[in-house]
């Protein structure tokens, strides 16, 4: 009941947010020339599917051009992934999150091998950093490579404003940007990466982070999160 009330209280204020001067969910002529493609058309969930589920996406909604999760998802249901897979890319999107909510962005996600999306692809963490009711580990704040790398100099905007995220994956080199600042920079499968994996949350999850290509994923983790301007350029 609490999560349903949160959706009712915060969904419509979130949809207004800051004034948007440029049309959302559209590519500029230069972006098209540079090879960008939209992952969200602002109208429906075309190009997305449920993780480990069917082609029909349930729970998520598109409201006034904004992609909104259900706000009442669980650890093992409701997450969505792109129908297309990507290896090396630059991903850009904008997001905002309701009070005490938690979500994430995944890449190199593999289906059919794990029950939960986070047991497959690495996660760029999204969180209500200032309002989270429990004690947080350093690698749980927004912009983190969840449970692996702590964000540095990360500045999250107030809850009623849009944040911008960029994830660049070039071979084994991964960079996380939050609101224009580089906050995480790491090398997949390096000695340091394996040491972090083998001594932390993923020590018993052999599938975590091992794929070299896969789907982009968005999490429905029990709190309201909204997305727009989701686009990608393969490199």
N, C-alpha and C positions, 0 to 999 in steps of 0.2 A: 504494500500500500504506500509506503514511504517513497519508493522510486516513482510510482505513478503520480503522486502529488508533486514531486520535483519536476516531472515533465510538464504537468499542467501549469506550474508556476513560472517556469523558466523558458518554455519553448518559444512563446511569442515575443518576449523581450529580446531573446537571442536572435530572432530572425531579423529584427530591425538593426541593432548594433550600430556601427559607424556608417556614415554615408559612403556609398560606393560610387566613385566618380566615373569609373570605367565599367562597361558591361561585364557582368560576371560570366564565367564558364564559356568564354570565347577566346580564340587565339587571334593575336594580331597578325598582320600580313608578314611581318618580319619573323615571328615565331613559326609560322607555317613554312617559310623559306628555310629556316634554321632546323627544321625537322621535328618540331614539337607536335604532339598529338594529345587531344583531350581524352582523359579517362572517365570523365563525368560530363554528360551533355546538358545537365541542368534541368532535364525533363523527366528522365526515368533511369532505371538501373540497367540499361542496355550496356553490355560489356562486363557485367559483374554477375557473380553467382555466390551461393552460400558455400562456405568452406566445408568440405566433406558432405555436401548436400546437393540438391538438384539445381537446375538452372533457374528456377523461380526463386526470387529473393523475398523473404517474408520478414516482417518487423521493421525494416528500414522504410523511410518515406522521403519523398522529394516535395518540399514546401517552398514555394516562391524561389525556386532555383537553388535551394539549400538541401544538401543530403544530410539526413538526420537519422541516427540510429534509434533503436527502440527505447533505450534508457533502462531497460529491465533485462538485459542479456545476462548470460551466465558464463562460467569458465569454458563450457564445452558446447556452445551453441550461439548462433546469431552472427558470427563473424563473416565478413564477405571478402571475396578475392576477385581479382580481374580474371576474365576468361583467358586472356593472353598471358604468356610468360615472358619475363625479361631477364637479361643477364647483366649487361653494363648499361647504366642509364643515369640521367639526372631527373629526379622526381620533385615536383613542386606542388604544394597545396596550402590552403588556408583552413584554419580550424578555430573553434572556441568550445569551451567546455562548461558544464553546469557545476554549481557548488558540490564539493565532495564526490566528484566523478573521476573516472579513470578510463583511459582508452589507449590505443596505440596504432602505429603504422608498421606493417611488416613487409619484408621483401624476401625473395628466393624461397617462397612458401611452397611446400610439397604436399599434395593431397594423398590420402589413402595410406599413409605411413604412420600417422600419429592421430590422437584424438583431439588434441588442442592445437590451435594455430601457433601458439608460442613455443611449442616443442619442436617446431620446424624452422621457421625463418626468424632472423634477428628482429628485434622490436625497437622502434623509435618511440619512447614513452611520451604519452600525453596525460596530464594530471592537473587537478586543482591543487597546485603546489602549496599555496598559502592556507587553504581551507581544509586540507586533508586531515581527518580526525585522528589518525594514528601516526606514530613515529615512523619517519621515512629513513631508509638507507640512502646514502649519497647517490647510488645508481638507480634510484627510483624517481628522480625528479624529471620534469619535462625536458625533452631533448636528449635524455640519456639513451645509451644502448642498454636497454633494460637488463639489470642484474649483471652487467659486464663493465660498462664504462660510464663514469660520472661526467655530467656536462660541466663545462667550465665557462664562467662568465655568462650564464644563461639568464635572460630577462624575459619573463612571461608577462604578457599584458593583462590588464584587469579583465575579469570574466566576461564583461559585456563587449569586449573588443576582439577583433580577429588577430590571430597569430599567423605568421607565415613559416612554413617548414620547407627546407630543401634537403634531400638525401642524394648524395652522389656516390655511386658504386662503379668503380673502374677497376676491373680485375679483382684483386684482393684488397684494394684501397677503398675505405668507406669514410665518408664525411657527413656529419650532421650539422645543419645550420638551423638556427632559431632566430626569427626576426632579423635576419641579415648577418648574424654573427656565427662564426664557426665555434661550435660548442663540444663536438666530439670528433676525433680523428683516430682511426685505428686500421690495423692490417689484419684481415681475416686469415686464420689458419697459421698465424705466426707463433713463435714460441710463447710470447706474452699472451696472445689470445688463447692458446691451449691451456696455459697455466691458469688463467682466469676461469675458463670453462671447467677445468678439472678439479678446481678447489671451491667452486661456488654453487649456485643454484642449479646449474646444468650438468653437474658431475655425473649424474645417473641418466642423463638424456643424450644418448649417443647421436640422435638425429639432429640435435640443435645446431643450426648454423653451418651444416656441412654441404648443402647443395650449392652449386655454382650458378644456377639459374632457377627461376620459379615465378610464382604469382606475387603481385602486390596485394596486401591485405589490410583491411580496416576492422577494428575491434568493436564489438558490442559487449561491454564488460560490466554492465550494471549501473551505468551512469550516462546521462545525456551528453552527447558530443555531436557537433555539426561540422560539415565540411563543404568547401566550395573551391572552384578554380583548381581542380585536380588535373594535372597535365604531366607529361613525361616526354623526354627526349632520349632516344637510345644513342649510346656512344660506343 
